[in-house]
Amino acid sequence: MHDVFRALADPIRRELLDMLYKKDGQSLGQLCGSMSIRRQSVSQHLEILEEANLIVTLKRGREKIHYLNPAPIHEISERWLKKYERKRLQALQELKESLEGPKK
């Protein structure tokens, strides 16, 4: 999970994930076309995303095609976000009930 948080901390890597979300299955060249940084830098960012299992790659000839893997982000959602969301929703429900008074 540490690798996922480290990978998501960088805005360039989040932008790459957003690009793959919009159009999955892109090559390095396609991803570089929308970025204002060097090809080598994009490649390094993709390597970090792959190590964190946020993307998977498939070889197609000499090219690597990059695909988004949403599973680690889903795990973060399940572990960190949903449990806090439940408490907030419960607090809102209790507030609503106390403001509306007892049910008749």
MOPAC internal coordinates of N, CA, C and O (Angstrom, degrees):
PM7 1SCF
backbone

  N    0.0000 0     0.00 0     0.00 0    0    0    0
  C    1.4476 1     0.00 0     0.00 0    1    0    0
  C    1.5307 1   110.42 1     0.00 0    2    1    0
  O    1.2310 1   120.36 1   149.06 1    3    2    1
  N    1.3311 1   116.91 1   -30.94 1    3    2    1
  C    1.4685 1   120.89 1   178.78 1    5    3    2
  C    1.5275 1   110.68 1   -58.94 1    6    5    3
  O    1.2310 1   120.32 1   137.19 1    7    6    5
  N    1.3348 1   117.00 1   -42.81 1    7    6    5
  C    1.4701 1   121.00 1   179.47 1    9    7    6
  C    1.5253 1   111.57 1   -62.07 1   10    9    7
  O    1.2310 1   120.41 1   143.89 1   11   10    9
  N    1.3125 1   116.82 1   -36.11 1   11   10    9
  C    1.4692 1   120.82 1  -179.62 1   13   11   10
  C    1.5242 1   110.06 1   -67.13 1   14   13   11
  O    1.2310 1   120.27 1   133.19 1   15   14   13
  N    1.3217 1   117.10 1   -46.81 1   15   14   13
  C    1.4669 1   119.85 1   178.86 1   17   15   14
  C    1.5288 1   111.18 1   -63.21 1   18   17   15
  O    1.2310 1   120.51 1   139.49 1   19   18   17
  N    1.3293 1   116.64 1   -40.51 1   19   18   17
  C    1.4701 1   120.69 1   178.79 1   21   19   18
  C    1.5212 1   109.89 1   -62.97 1   22   21   19
  O    1.2310 1   120.37 1   137.28 1   23   22   21
  N    1.3092 1   116.90 1   -42.72 1   23   22   21
  C    1.4661 1   120.74 1  -179.55 1   25   23   22
  C    1.5262 1   111.07 1   -66.44 1   26   25   23
  O    1.2310 1   120.26 1   139.40 1   27   26   25
  N    1.3186 1   117.10 1   -40.60 1   27   26   25
  C    1.4656 1   121.04 1  -178.64 1   29   27   26
  C    1.5275 1   113.18 1   -74.28 1   30   29   27
  O    1.2310 1   120.08 1   164.87 1   31   30   29
  N    1.3181 1   117.46 1   -15.13 1   31   30   29
  C    1.4651 1   120.97 1  -177.60 1   33   31   30
  C    1.5206 1   112.92 1   -69.54 1   34   33   31
  O    1.2310 1   119.94 1   158.91 1   35   34   33
  N    1.3154 1   117.72 1   -21.09 1   35   34   33
  C    1.4627 1   120.94 1  -175.77 1   37   35   34
  C    1.5319 1   111.03 1   -94.38 1   38   37   35
  O    1.2310 1   119.61 1   -50.52 1   39   38   37
  N    1.3396 1   118.34 1   129.48 1   39   38   37
  C    1.4666 1   120.80 1  -177.99 1   41   39   38
  C    1.5305 1   113.56 1   -65.09 1   42   41   39
  O    1.2310 1   119.87 1   150.24 1   43   42   41
  N    1.3083 1   117.85 1   -29.76 1   43   42   41
  C    1.4709 1   120.04 1   178.71 1   45   43   42
  C    1.5214 1   109.94 1   -68.64 1   46   45   43
  O    1.2310 1   120.56 1   138.89 1   47   46   45
  N    1.3222 1   116.54 1   -41.11 1   47   46   45
  C    1.4709 1   119.44 1   178.82 1   49   47   46
  C    1.5254 1   110.70 1   -67.80 1   50   49   47
  O    1.2310 1   120.24 1   142.71 1   51   50   49
  N    1.3291 1   117.15 1   -37.29 1   51   50   49
  C    1.4715 1   119.09 1   175.99 1   53   51   50
  C    1.5271 1   110.22 1   -64.48 1   54   53   51
  O    1.2310 1   120.26 1   142.27 1   55   54   53
  N    1.3263 1   117.11 1   -37.73 1   55   54   53
  C    1.4641 1   120.21 1   177.31 1   57   55   54
  C    1.5329 1   110.98 1   -64.12 1   58   57   55
  O    1.2310 1   120.47 1   139.63 1   59   58   57
  N    1.3350 1   116.71 1   -40.37 1   59   58   57
  C    1.4675 1   119.68 1   176.83 1   61   59   58
  C    1.5288 1   110.92 1   -62.54 1   62   61   59
  O    1.2310 1   120.43 1   138.13 1   63   62   61
  N    1.3203 1   116.78 1   -41.87 1   63   62   61
  C    1.4686 1   119.81 1   177.23 1   65   63   62
  C    1.5221 1   111.09 1   -62.94 1   66   65   63
  O    1.2310 1   120.53 1   139.65 1   67   66   65
  N    1.3326 1   116.60 1   -40.35 1   67   66   65
  C    1.4663 1   120.22 1   177.23 1   69   67   66
  C    1.5268 1   111.06 1   -62.26 1   70   69   67
  O    1.2310 1   120.66 1   140.47 1   71   70   69
  N    1.3299 1   116.34 1   -39.53 1   71   70   69
  C    1.4703 1   120.58 1   178.91 1   73   71   70
  C    1.5268 1   110.59 1   -64.27 1   74   73   71
  O    1.2310 1   120.44 1   139.66 1   75   74   73
  N    1.3326 1   116.77 1   -40.34 1   75   74   73
  C    1.4609 1   119.96 1   178.94 1   77   75   74
  C    1.5279 1   111.07 1   -72.76 1   78   77   75
  O    1.2310 1   120.31 1   151.43 1   79   78   77
  N    1.3213 1   117.01 1   -28.57 1   79   78   77
  C    1.4563 1   119.73 1   175.42 1   81   79   78
  C    1.5287 1   110.15 1   -65.75 1   82   81   79
  O    1.2310 1   120.97 1   137.85 1   83   82   81
  N    1.3348 1   115.75 1   -42.15 1   83   82   81
  C    1.4660 1   120.26 1  -179.49 1   85   83   82
  C    1.5208 1   112.09 1   -69.73 1   86   85   83
  O    1.2310 1   120.65 1   140.40 1   87   86   85
  N    1.3367 1   116.37 1   -39.60 1   87   86   85
  C    1.4711 1   121.23 1   179.80 1   89   87   86
  C    1.5187 1   107.50 1  -144.88 1   90   89   87
  O    1.2310 1   120.87 1   -80.83 1   91   90   89
  N    1.3032 1   115.94 1    99.17 1   91   90   89
  C    1.4567 1   121.62 1  -177.94 1   93   91   90
  C    1.5251 1   110.34 1   -75.45 1   94   93   91
  O    1.2310 1   120.72 1   -26.05 1   95   94   93
  N    1.3237 1   116.23 1   153.95 1   95   94   93
  C    1.4571 1   120.79 1   175.89 1   97   95   94
  C    1.5191 1   113.31 1    79.78 1   98   97   95
  O    1.2310 1   120.20 1  -124.16 1   99   98   97
  N    1.3209 1   117.23 1    55.84 1   99   98   97
  C    1.4612 1   121.34 1  -179.23 1  101   99   98
  C    1.5266 1   110.81 1  -112.73 1  102  101   99
  O    1.2310 1   121.37 1   -30.19 1  103  102  101
  N    1.3150 1   114.98 1   149.81 1  103  102  101
  C    1.4573 1   121.33 1   176.25 1  105  103  102
  C    1.5263 1   109.44 1   -84.76 1  106  105  103
  O    1.2310 1   120.75 1   -10.14 1  107  106  105
  N    1.3098 1   116.17 1   169.86 1  107  106  105
  C    1.4586 1   121.45 1   176.71 1  109  107  106
  C    1.5243 1   110.24 1   -58.54 1  110  109  107
  O    1.2310 1   120.42 1   136.78 1  111  110  109
  N    1.3206 1   116.81 1   -43.22 1  111  110  109
  C    1.4610 1   120.92 1   179.46 1  113  111  110
  C    1.5118 1   112.58 1   -60.52 1  114  113  111
  O    1.2310 1   120.35 1   137.62 1  115  114  113
  N    1.3173 1   116.94 1   -42.38 1  115  114  113
  C    1.4655 1   120.76 1   178.56 1  117  115  114
  C    1.5237 1   111.08 1   -64.53 1  118  117  115
  O    1.2310 1   120.48 1   137.45 1  119  118  117
  N    1.3175 1   116.69 1   -42.55 1  119  118  117
  C    1.4604 1   120.51 1   179.94 1  121  119  118
  C    1.5260 1   111.28 1   -67.33 1  122  121  119
  O    1.2310 1   120.41 1   142.75 1  123  122  121
  N    1.3192 1   116.82 1   -37.25 1  123  122  121
  C    1.4701 1   120.97 1   179.67 1  125  123  122
  C    1.5245 1   111.68 1   -67.15 1  126  125  123
  O    1.2310 1   120.35 1   151.03 1  127  126  125
  N    1.3124 1   116.94 1   -28.97 1  127  126  125
  C    1.4592 1   120.67 1  -178.13 1  129  127  126
  C    1.5174 1   113.69 1   -59.79 1  130  129  127
  O    1.2310 1   120.23 1   153.45 1  131  130  129
  N    1.3102 1   117.16 1   -26.55 1  131  130  129
  C    1.4637 1   121.33 1  -178.67 1  133  131  130
  C    1.5203 1   113.09 1  -101.08 1  134  133  131
  O    1.2310 1   120.30 1   179.65 1  135  134  133
  N    1.3168 1   117.02 1    -0.35 1  135  134  133
  C    1.4659 1   120.68 1  -175.86 1  137  135  134
  C    1.5249 1   110.51 1  -106.77 1  138  137  135
  O    1.2310 1   120.85 1   -28.28 1  139  138  137
  N    1.3142 1   115.97 1   151.72 1  139  138  137
  C    1.4649 1   120.74 1   179.37 1  141  139  138
  C    1.5300 1   111.56 1  -102.77 1  142  141  139
  O    1.2310 1   120.64 1  -157.46 1  143  142  141
  N    1.3344 1   116.38 1    22.54 1  143  142  141
  C    1.4620 1   120.68 1   177.38 1  145  143  142
  C    1.5184 1   108.92 1  -119.37 1  146  145  143
  O    1.2310 1   121.09 1   -13.05 1  147  146  145
  N    1.3351 1   115.52 1   166.95 1  147  146  145
  C    1.4682 1   120.58 1  -176.99 1  149  147  146
  C    1.5285 1   112.01 1   -66.59 1  150  149  147
  O    1.2310 1   121.62 1   -25.58 1  151  150  149
  N    1.3062 1   114.50 1   154.42 1  151  150  149
  C    1.4629 1   122.49 1   179.76 1  153  151  150
  C    1.5307 1   111.07 1   -56.47 1  154  153  151
  O    1.2310 1   120.56 1   138.48 1  155  154  153
  N    1.3293 1   116.54 1   -41.52 1  155  154  153
  C    1.4612 1   120.75 1  -178.94 1  157  155  154
  C    1.5337 1   110.78 1   -62.86 1  158  157  155
  O    1.2310 1   120.11 1   140.97 1  159  158  157
  N    1.3218 1   117.39 1   -39.03 1  159  158  157
  C    1.4663 1   121.15 1   178.40 1  161  159  158
  C    1.5225 1   110.99 1   -66.05 1  162  161  159
  O    1.2310 1   120.54 1   137.28 1  163  162  161
  N    1.3285 1   116.58 1   -42.72 1  163  162  161
  C    1.4707 1   120.15 1   177.55 1  165  163  162
  C    1.5252 1   109.43 1   -60.70 1  166  165  163
  O    1.2310 1   120.59 1   137.04 1  167  166  165
  N    1.3140 1   116.47 1   -42.96 1  167  166  165
  C    1.4671 1   121.44 1   179.30 1  169  167  166
  C    1.5300 1   111.15 1   -60.49 1  170  169  167
  O    1.2310 1   120.21 1   139.05 1  171  170  169
  N    1.3224 1   117.21 1   -40.95 1  171  170  169
  C    1.4657 1   120.51 1   178.66 1  173  171  170
  C    1.5266 1   111.31 1   -66.03 1  174  173  171
  O    1.2310 1   120.25 1   139.64 1  175  174  173
  N    1.3204 1   117.13 1   -40.36 1  175  174  173
  C    1.4611 1   120.45 1   177.55 1  177  175  174
  C    1.5258 1   110.81 1   -64.71 1  178  177  175
  O    1.2310 1   120.33 1   139.70 1  179  178  177
  N    1.3134 1   116.98 1   -40.30 1  179  178  177
  C    1.4707 1   120.65 1   178.30 1  181  179  178
  C    1.5241 1   111.07 1   -64.37 1  182  181  179
  O    1.2310 1   120.49 1   144.41 1  183  182  181
  N    1.3157 1   116.66 1   -35.59 1  183  182  181
  C    1.4651 1   120.71 1   178.27 1  185  183  182
  C    1.5290 1   110.37 1   -63.29 1  186  185  183
  O    1.2310 1   120.31 1   137.91 1  187  186  185
  N    1.3212 1   117.02 1   -42.09 1  187  186  185
  C    1.4709 1   121.05 1   178.45 1  189  187  186
  C    1.5314 1   110.29 1   -65.01 1  190  189  187
  O    1.2310 1   120.49 1   138.98 1  191  190  189
  N    1.3218 1   116.67 1   -41.02 1  191  190  189
  C    1.4650 1   120.28 1   177.53 1  193  191  190
  C    1.5239 1   111.27 1   -63.91 1  194  193  191
  O    1.2310 1   120.67 1   142.41 1  195  194  193
  N    1.3159 1   116.32 1   -37.59 1  195  194  193
  C    1.4675 1   120.16 1   179.15 1  197  195  194
  C    1.5267 1   110.51 1   -69.32 1  198  197  195
  O    1.2310 1   119.89 1   139.86 1  199  198  197
  N    1.3351 1   117.81 1   -40.14 1  199  198  197
  C    1.4650 1   121.26 1   177.99 1  201  199  198
  C    1.5264 1   111.18 1   -62.75 1  202  201  199
  O    1.2310 1   120.72 1   147.21 1  203  202  201
  N    1.3288 1   116.24 1   -32.79 1  203  202  201
  C    1.4682 1   120.89 1   178.22 1  205  203  202
  C    1.5234 1   111.71 1   -83.47 1  206  205  203
  O    1.2310 1   120.11 1  -179.19 1  207  206  205
  N    1.3048 1   117.40 1     0.81 1  207  206  205
  C    1.4624 1   124.04 1   179.51 1  209  207  206
  C    1.5324 1   112.41 1    65.67 1  210  209  207
  O    1.2310 1   120.48 1  -157.01 1  211  210  209
  N    1.3286 1   116.68 1    22.99 1  211  210  209
  C    1.4603 1   120.43 1   177.13 1  213  211  210
  C    1.5186 1   111.81 1   -84.19 1  214  213  211
  O    1.2310 1   120.72 1   160.99 1  215  214  213
  N    1.3306 1   116.24 1   -19.01 1  215  214  213
  C    1.4635 1   121.25 1   172.47 1  217  215  214
  C    1.5219 1   108.12 1  -135.02 1  218  217  215
  O    1.2310 1   121.33 1   -24.77 1  219  218  217
  N    1.3037 1   115.05 1   155.23 1  219  218  217
  C    1.4547 1   122.07 1   172.14 1  221  219  218
  C    1.5218 1   107.24 1  -124.48 1  222  221  219
  O    1.2310 1   121.17 1   -27.76 1  223  222  221
  N    1.3176 1   115.37 1   152.24 1  223  222  221
  C    1.4611 1   119.20 1  -178.34 1  225  223  222
  C    1.5154 1   110.28 1  -124.85 1  226  225  223
  O    1.2310 1   121.71 1   -29.70 1  227  226  225
  N    1.3082 1   114.32 1   150.30 1  227  226  225
  C    1.4487 1   122.20 1   174.18 1  229  227  226
  C    1.5160 1   107.92 1  -128.82 1  230  229  227
  O    1.2310 1   120.59 1   -43.36 1  231  230  229
  N    1.3177 1   116.48 1   136.64 1  231  230  229
  C    1.4568 1   120.67 1   176.95 1  233  231  230
  C    1.5172 1   109.06 1   -79.60 1  234  233  231
  O    1.2310 1   120.82 1   -47.30 1  235  234  233
  N    1.3121 1   116.03 1   132.70 1  235  234  233
  C    1.4603 1   122.38 1   173.42 1  237  235  234
  C    1.5171 1   106.46 1  -131.93 1  238  237  235
  O    1.2310 1   121.47 1   -83.11 1  239  238  237
  N    1.3248 1   114.79 1    96.89 1  239  238  237
  C    1.4551 1   119.43 1  -173.27 1  241  239  238
  C    1.5145 1   108.85 1    66.82 1  242  241  239
  O    1.2310 1   120.71 1    54.69 1  243  242  241
  N    1.3178 1   116.24 1  -125.31 1  243  242  241
  C    1.4633 1   120.75 1   178.74 1  245  243  242
  C    1.5303 1   112.35 1   -89.89 1  246  245  243
  O    1.2310 1   120.12 1   173.20 1  247  246  245
  N    1.3142 1   117.38 1    -6.80 1  247  246  245
  C    1.4578 1   121.71 1  -177.22 1  249  247  246
  C    1.5252 1   111.88 1   -95.78 1  250  249  247
  O    1.2310 1   121.47 1   -29.07 1  251  250  249
  N    1.3173 1   114.80 1   150.93 1  251  250  249
  C    1.4608 1   121.67 1   168.51 1  253  251  250
  C    1.5241 1   106.46 1  -105.27 1  254  253  251
  O    1.2310 1   120.87 1   -51.43 1  255  254  253
  N    1.3074 1   115.94 1   128.57 1  255  254  253
  C    1.4551 1   121.52 1   177.57 1  257  255  254
  C    1.5252 1   107.51 1  -101.96 1  258  257  255
  O    1.2310 1   120.80 1   -49.75 1  259  258  257
  N    1.3237 1   116.08 1   130.25 1  259  258  257
  C    1.4651 1   122.92 1  -174.49 1  261  259  258
  C    1.5268 1   110.38 1  -102.12 1  262  261  259
  O    1.2310 1   121.67 1   -47.54 1  263  262  261
  N    1.3353 1   114.40 1   132.46 1  263  262  261
  C    1.4614 1   121.55 1   179.87 1  265  263  262
  C    1.5282 1   109.34 1  -126.08 1  266  265  263
  O    1.2310 1   120.83 1   -37.74 1  267  266  265
  N    1.3062 1   116.02 1   142.26 1  267  266  265
  C    1.4529 1   122.18 1   177.37 1  269  267  266
  C    1.5282 1   109.78 1   -71.79 1  270  269  267
  O    1.2310 1   120.82 1   -43.06 1  271  270  269
  N    1.3319 1   116.04 1   136.94 1  271  270  269
  C    1.4599 1   121.73 1   173.19 1  273  271  270
  C    1.5326 1   107.01 1  -117.74 1  274  273  271
  O    1.2310 1   119.40 1   -79.91 1  275  274  273
  N    1.3204 1   118.75 1   100.09 1  275  274  273
  C    1.4653 1   121.00 1  -175.27 1  277  275  274
  C    1.5308 1   114.64 1   -77.91 1  278  277  275
  O    1.2310 1   119.48 1   175.21 1  279  278  277
  N    1.3199 1   118.60 1    -4.79 1  279  278  277
  C    1.4681 1   120.75 1  -174.94 1  281  279  278
  C    1.5306 1   113.50 1   -57.61 1  282  281  279
  O    1.2310 1   118.71 1   133.52 1  283  282  281
  N    1.3543 1   120.06 1   -46.48 1  283  282  281
  C    1.4748 1   118.09 1  -179.94 1  285  283  282
  C    1.5302 1   113.07 1   -63.20 1  286  285  283
  O    1.2310 1   119.97 1   145.63 1  287  286  285
  N    1.3213 1   117.67 1   -34.37 1  287  286  285
  C    1.4600 1   120.31 1   178.64 1  289  287  286
  C    1.5272 1   109.76 1   -69.51 1  290  289  287
  O    1.2310 1   120.52 1   143.19 1  291  290  289
  N    1.3160 1   116.61 1   -36.81 1  291  290  289
  C    1.4665 1   120.98 1   176.10 1  293  291  290
  C    1.5360 1   110.15 1   -62.94 1  294  293  291
  O    1.2310 1   120.58 1   139.20 1  295  294  293
  N    1.3264 1   116.51 1   -40.80 1  295  294  293
  C    1.4678 1   120.21 1   178.43 1  297  295  294
  C    1.5287 1   110.84 1   -61.51 1  298  297  295
  O    1.2310 1   120.58 1   139.28 1  299  298  297
  N    1.3328 1   116.50 1   -40.72 1  299  298  297
  C    1.4620 1   120.33 1   177.26 1  301  299  298
  C    1.5277 1   109.62 1   -62.48 1  302  301  299
  O    1.2310 1   120.84 1   135.92 1  303  302  301
  N    1.3081 1   116.01 1   -44.08 1  303  302  301
  C    1.4574 1   120.32 1   179.16 1  305  303  302
  C    1.5206 1   111.10 1   -59.26 1  306  305  303
  O    1.2310 1   120.89 1   133.30 1  307  306  305
  N    1.3159 1   115.91 1   -46.70 1  307  306  305
  C    1.4615 1   120.35 1  -178.81 1  309  307  306
  C    1.5232 1   111.46 1   -65.34 1  310  309  307
  O    1.2310 1   120.51 1   137.43 1  311  310  309
  N    1.3284 1   116.63 1   -42.57 1  311  310  309
  C    1.4641 1   119.97 1  -174.19 1  313  311  310
  C    1.5195 1   112.65 1   -79.62 1  314  313  311
  O    1.2310 1   119.64 1   139.22 1  315  314  313
  N    1.3071 1   118.28 1   -40.78 1  315  314  313
  C    1.4554 1   120.58 1  -170.20 1  317  315  314
  C    1.5220 1   113.93 1  -106.08 1  318  317  315
  O    1.2310 1   119.69 1   139.79 1  319  318  317
  N    1.3043 1   118.20 1   -40.21 1  319  318  317
  C    1.4594 1   119.36 1  -171.66 1  321  319  318
  C    1.5197 1   113.16 1   -86.80 1  322  321  319
  O    1.2310 1   120.15 1   132.87 1  323  322  321
  N    1.3017 1   117.33 1   -47.13 1  323  322  321
  C    1.4630 1   120.04 1  -174.13 1  325  323  322
  C    1.5158 1   113.33 1   -63.98 1  326  325  323
  O    1.2310 1   120.11 1   142.72 1  327  326  325
  N    1.3378 1   117.39 1   -37.28 1  327  326  325
  C    1.4639 1   117.47 1  -178.40 1  329  327  326
  C    1.5294 1   111.21 1   -68.62 1  330  329  327
  O    1.2310 1   119.58 1   147.72 1  331  330  329
  N    1.3295 1   118.41 1   -32.28 1  331  330  329
  C    1.4580 1   120.85 1   177.12 1  333  331  330
  C    1.5215 1   110.63 1   -77.29 1  334  333  331
  O    1.2310 1   120.96 1   147.68 1  335  334  333
  N    1.3122 1   115.76 1   -32.32 1  335  334  333
  C    1.4619 1   120.62 1   178.30 1  337  335  334
  C    1.5244 1   110.54 1   -63.11 1  338  337  335
  O    1.2310 1   120.20 1   139.41 1  339  338  337
  N    1.3187 1   117.21 1   -40.59 1  339  338  337
  C    1.4583 1   121.11 1   179.86 1  341  339  338
  C    1.5260 1   111.68 1   -58.56 1  342  341  339
  O    1.2310 1   120.59 1   135.94 1  343  342  341
  N    1.3306 1   116.47 1   -44.06 1  343  342  341
  C    1.4672 1   120.19 1  -179.49 1  345  343  342
  C    1.5254 1   110.52 1   -64.01 1  346  345  343
  O    1.2310 1   120.66 1   137.71 1  347  346  345
  N    1.3252 1   116.34 1   -42.29 1  347  346  345
  C    1.4629 1   120.01 1  -179.46 1  349  347  346
  C    1.5277 1   110.50 1   -64.89 1  350  349  347
  O    1.2310 1   120.53 1   136.30 1  351  350  349
  N    1.3216 1   116.60 1   -43.70 1  351  350  349
  C    1.4559 1   119.87 1   179.68 1  353  351  350
  C    1.5255 1   111.70 1   -64.90 1  354  353  351
  O    1.2310 1   120.53 1   142.57 1  355  354  353
  N    1.3157 1   116.59 1   -37.43 1  355  354  353
  C    1.4621 1   120.32 1   177.27 1  357  355  354
  C    1.5253 1   110.13 1   -64.90 1  358  357  355
  O    1.2310 1   120.33 1   138.31 1  359  358  357
  N    1.3349 1   116.98 1   -41.69 1  359  358  357
  C    1.4632 1   120.83 1   178.99 1  361  359  358
  C    1.5292 1   110.43 1   -63.74 1  362  361  359
  O    1.2310 1   120.08 1   139.53 1  363  362  361
  N    1.3217 1   117.44 1   -40.47 1  363  362  361
  C    1.4628 1   120.67 1   177.90 1  365  363  362
  C    1.5241 1   111.24 1   -64.81 1  366  365  363
  O    1.2310 1   120.50 1   140.32 1  367  366  365
  N    1.3172 1   116.65 1   -39.68 1  367  366  365
  C    1.4620 1   120.72 1   178.34 1  369  367  366
  C    1.5252 1   110.82 1   -63.53 1  370  369  367
  O    1.2310 1   120.60 1   136.63 1  371  370  369
  N    1.3278 1   116.46 1   -43.37 1  371  370  369
  C    1.4617 1   120.48 1   178.90 1  373  371  370
  C    1.5246 1   111.06 1   -64.81 1  374  373  371
  O    1.2310 1   120.17 1   140.04 1  375  374  373
  N    1.3351 1   117.28 1   -39.96 1  375  374  373
  C    1.4574 1   121.33 1   177.42 1  377  375  374
  C    1.5289 1   110.48 1   -62.89 1  378  377  375
  O    1.2310 1   120.50 1   135.25 1  379  378  377
  N    1.3197 1   116.66 1   -44.75 1  379  378  377
  C    1.4634 1   121.83 1   178.84 1  381  379  378
  C    1.5267 1   110.34 1   -58.51 1  382  381  379
  O    1.2310 1   121.07 1   132.64 1  383  382  381
  N    1.3219 1   115.57 1   -47.36 1  383  382  381
  C    1.4638 1   119.65 1  -179.24 1  385  383  382
  C    1.5208 1   112.03 1   -63.81 1  386  385  383
  O    1.2310 1   119.77 1   141.13 1  387  386  385
  N    1.3237 1   118.05 1   -38.87 1  387  386  385
  C    1.4725 1   120.03 1  -179.17 1  389  387  386
  C    1.5351 1   110.53 1   -71.55 1  390  389  387
  O    1.2310 1   119.68 1   147.21 1  391  390  389
  N    1.3183 1   118.22 1   -32.79 1  391  390  389
  C    1.4650 1   120.42 1   178.61 1  393  391  390
  C    1.5217 1   112.13 1   -75.02 1  394  393  391
  O    1.2310 1   120.48 1   145.15 1  395  394  393
  N    1.3107 1   116.68 1   -34.85 1  395  394  393
  C    1.4686 1   120.67 1  -178.90 1  397  395  394
  C    1.5209 1   111.93 1   -79.89 1  398  397  395
  O    1.2310 1   120.24 1   161.93 1  399  398  397
  N    1.3069 1   117.14 1   -18.07 1  399  398  397
  C    1.4534 1   120.03 1  -179.27 1  401  399  398
  C    1.5256 1   110.90 1    84.64 1  402  401  399
  O    1.2310 1   120.89 1     0.43 1  403  402  401
  N    1.3302 1   115.91 1  -179.57 1  403  402  401
  C    1.4842 1   119.31 1  -178.93 1  405  403  402
  C    1.5303 1   111.05 1   -67.15 1  406  405  403
  O    1.2310 1   121.88 1   -32.71 1  407  406  405
  N    1.3142 1   114.00 1   147.29 1  407  406  405
  C    1.4785 1   119.55 1   178.36 1  409  407  406
  C    1.5197 1   108.98 1   -75.85 1  410  409  407
  O    1.2310 1   120.71 1   -37.19 1  411  410  409
  N    1.3114 1   116.25 1   142.81 1  411  410  409
  C    1.4608 1   121.34 1  -179.03 1  413  411  410
  C    1.4897 1   111.53 1   -98.46 1  414  413  411
  O    1.2310 1   120.10 1   180.00 1  415  414  413

